[in-house]
Amino acid sequence: MQLKPELIDKYHISSIGLFGSVVRDDFSPSSDVDIIVDFSQPIGIEFIDLADYLEKKIKRPVDLVSKNGIKQKYYKEIEPEIVYV
């Protein structure tokens, strides 16, 4: 499923990546999908719309974080496993 062009146009996403169990061996049918995004311009309240949009498209719960919104110490922990799409 190709979502990226639509995400760039509608939500001004400059990068999107997966991390957590979805990129490791411990992903299960009950797992959510951890997604990190970076924006080319401020998004504001549309961040919530983006999370809802992604959940509907991939048919799974989504844990969405912004690269600029995550504390640096947490970003350093997840950075090695991020797979950009």
Phi, psi and omega in degrees: 000124181260109181251339192304312180303320178294321180292322179297312183293314187276322187244003177058043179277129177263334173206151179217134182219159177253148175207177179082207187297334181295337178251001178248184181278355186257021177288135181226171179301336180265000182288148170272174179249119179273124184230134175245136182230152172234141186248148178276348175204161181303143184249332178063221185295341178297347176303319179293319176299320179298315178300315178297317180301313181295318179299320179292320183290318183263355176057043177209155172297143182238136170252102187259129176231148176266137179302322180281343183265350182268140178297143185304320182295326178285323178299318179300327179289321184268341186308317182297335183259359181293130175246109181282139182242000000 
